[in-house]
Amino acid sequence: MNQLLAFLSILASLSVGSVRADADSAAAAYFEHRERLHYDNAARSTSVARADTLVKGVYRLEDRASGRFIALITERGDLKGDSEGWVRVGPEGPEPLTTAELAQLRAEVMRNIAWDQLVEDRYGRGGGRRLLLISAVNCPFCENMEANLARMAASLDTTFYVLPASLTPLSNEGSGLRTWQQAAALRCAKDPGAAWRRFWTHRTVPNSAGCAMDAEAAQRSYRNFGTVLASIGTRVSGVPAVIREDGVRLTVPPDMDWAYASAVYGPAGVPAALPASGTPLVWLAGAHKDAAAN
């Protein structure tokens, strides 16, 4: 009886320890898997995994000293990704995922975007939509899109989750630093959706005092998120980019009218075959553990 209780205690402790998934545990799983396959693991001591990808359960593995990208990894430990896609780390080398496996991974990535870290811009009742909008504060085409949407605000029924960015690299200490600071301040605003609309009507940004995000962090998460999207076949080559719940990029016509916006961005445009929210995760099990721990 005492032995049984001890065994159950060990199981309980293991379960509690595995509930919280994070970048460190994902890196450990990845290198432990490689070690089992007798791969060269010299990079383990010089690399670090980071969680600022804007997708729960997907991490960026990079060189600790230089920040050089190594791979996208997950909690499973047997997957490796980059802007060209994902492969399984097998005993004989990289193994391609099947079409069905890639489709499942794509659906899980879209489902586990960190929506609460984006700017929620709701029109009407929201339409039950989660459209991803990647935009830039210094983008004239983005300004045109916002003007078109503003004209139909009273009748459009949808929700955009916006990732603000800048077209200018942060290395440009003038306009680059200023515009990336604006992007960070908009994400940090007390009411990000209202701040986003005010920016396009009055070109004002909220006071960033106390904001936990700076210009560098805003640019880094934008870069990492772009890599994750590219890894599932959703390439963002320009902004504004509107991406549907299933990862399909939608067209943004310069002369967009209500009929188009309603049909494509409204409730009528919801993809027919989306996995239910309670569908068990296969590839991003770490995202499920994170949710269970919160």
N, C-alpha and C positions, 0 to 999 in steps of 0.2 A: 504493500500500500504506500509506504513511504517512497519507494522507488518510482511508483506511478506519479505521485504528487511532484516529485522532483523533476520528472520528465515533462509533465505538463507545465511546470514553472519555466523550464528552459524554452519550451515552445512559445509560451506567452511572451517571454523576453525577446525572443527572435522576432515575433510578430510586431511588437511595439517598435523595435529598432528598424524594421523595414517599412513602416508606415510612411515616414517622412523621406521622400525622394528629393535629392538635390544634385547640384552639379558635381560635388565631390563623390557621392555614391555612384553617379553615372560614370565618372572617370574611372573609379575603382573597378566597376563591373566590366568596363571596356578593356582595361589592361589585364584584368584577371582572365578574361576570355582569351585574349591574345596569348597569355602565358600558358594556358592549357593547350593551345595549339602550337606552342613552341616558337612563337614569333619573336623577333627582336623587340625587346621592350625598353630599350635604352631611353626613349623619350618620356617614360613615365616620371622620371625624377626631374625633368626640366619643363614639364607641361602643366597646364591648369585648365580646368573646365569652367565656363561661365554660363550663367543662366539668362543673360540679357538678350534673348532671342525673340521675345514676345510670343513664344509658343511654349506652353507648359509641357514638360517632358522631353524637350529638345534642347541640347546644350552645345555651345561652341568650345571645342578643344583647341587650345592655342599654346604656342611657346611662351613660357612665363616671362622671359626676359625681353623678347622682341615683339610679342603680340602676334607673331606670324600664325596664320590660320593653319590648323592641322586637319580637322574634320568636324563634322556635325556628329554627335553621338546621342544615344538614348539610354534609358535605364536598363534596357535588356543586355547591353554590352556586346551584342553580336552584329550590330549595324554600324555602318559608316557612310556618311553622306557629304555631299558638297554641291556646288551650283549645277553640276551635271547630273545629279541623281543620287540614289542610294544603292548600296550593295550589302550583302551579308558577308561577314568576315568568316570564311570557311577554312577548313584544314589545308586546302590546296590553293588558297588565295581568294580574291573577291568573287562572290557568286551573285549573279543577277537575281533580282526578285521577279516573281511572276507578274503578269499583268494584273491579276486579281490582288496580289499582295501589295503592289504599288498603289492600286486604287484604294485599298483599305488604309494604307499609310497616309495617302493624300487626304482622305476623309477625316482621319484622326487629327492631322495637323490643322486643318481648317476648323475642326470642332474645338480644338484646345488652344486657339489663339487667346492671349491674355486681354480679353475685351475690356476689362476694367482699367487697363493702362492706356487705352485709346480715348479719343474725344468722342463722346456719344452725341450725335447731332440728329435729333428726332424731328420728323415732320409728321404732323397729324397724330394719329394713334401709334405710329411706328410701324404698322403693317406686318408685325411679326417677322421683320427682316433683320438680318445682320449683314449688311453690305459693307465691305471693307473699302475705304477710300484712302488712297495714298496721295497726298497733296504736298504742295510746297508754298511757303509764305511769299516767295518772290517769283511765282509762276503766273504769267499773264493768262495762260489757258485755264489755270485753276480759278483765277479771278472771274473769268468769263463763265465757267461752270457754276460758281457760287451765285453769280448774278442771275443766271437762268433759273436755278433752284429757288432763289428768293422770290422770283415772280410768281411761282406756283406753290409757295409755302403753305397757303391756306388749304389747298386741295390735294397735295401730294401726301401719300400715306406710306412712309418708309423710315428706316433708321440707318444712317451712315455711321460707321465707326472709323474715325479719321486718325491717320498717323501723319502729323505735320512734320515737314522736313524743309530743307533748303536746297536750291539748285547750286549753291556756291559751296565749295569745300571749306571745311573749318580752318584749313591751313591758311586761307585768306583772312588775315587778322582783322581786316576791316569789315566788309559786308558779310563775309563768311561767318565770323564770330557773332556779329549782330543778328543775323537771320537764324542761326542755329539756337541762339539764346531766346529768340522769339518763339521758335518751335517748342523749346523746353518749357517756357513760361505758359504757353497755351495748354500743354498737357498737364501742367501743375495747377491750373486755375481752379478756384473754388467751384465754379460752374463752368466746366470746359466747353460744353456745347454753346452756352450763351457767349462765352469769350471768343469762340471760333467765329460765330456770326458777327459779333461786334468788330472783330479784326477786319473782316472783308467790307464792312460798311463804313467804319471810321478809322481803320488802320491803327488801332490801339491794341496794346497787349497788357495783361494784368501785371501787377507788381509781382516780381519773382522772389521777393524776400521770403525766406523760409522754404523755398522750393528745393526738394531733395535731388532734383535733376538739373544738371548743367548742360552747356552746349555740347561738350564732349560725349556725355552719356546719351544725349538725344541722337547725335550722329551715329554713335556705336550701335544703339538698338535698331536704328533704321537700316544700317548696313547689314547687321546680323539677320534681321527679319527678311531682308531682300534675298539673302543667301538661302534661308529656309524655304521661302516661296519658290525660288528657282529650283531647289532640290526636288520639289513635287511637280515641276513643269509649269509653274506660274511665273513667268518672267515679267518684271516691271522695268521696261526700257524707257519709260517716260511718264510724266504726270500731267494731269490727274489720271489715276488708275483706279477704276472701280472693279472690284472683284466679288463675284457671287459666292454664295455659301458653299458651293462645291469646288471652288477654286478657279472657275472660268472667268476670264477677264472680259468685262463688258465694254462696249463702245460708248464713248462720250462725244456725241456730235456737237460741233461748235454752235449750231443753231437749234439746240434741243428744245422741244416743245412739250406741253403737258401730255399729249397722247403717247409720245415715246417714253417719257419718264415714268408715267403710270404703268405702261405695259411691261417695261423692262426693269424698273427699279421698285415698283409697287408690289403689293401682294400677288398680283397675277404673274409676276416673274419668278416666284419661288420655284426652285428646281423640283421636279417631280419625285426623284428618288434620292432622298437624303436619309442617312441612318438616324434612327431614333436617338434622342438625347441619352437614354439609358443603355444604349448598346455597349456591351463590354469592350474595353480597349484591348487591342492585340499588340500593337507596336509601342504605343506611348503609355505603358503601364504606370510609369512614374507620374504621369499627369493625374491618373486616377488616385494614386496614393496621396498626392498632394491635396487633392480635393477631400479625401477621407480624413486627412489630418487637420483640416481647417474647420 
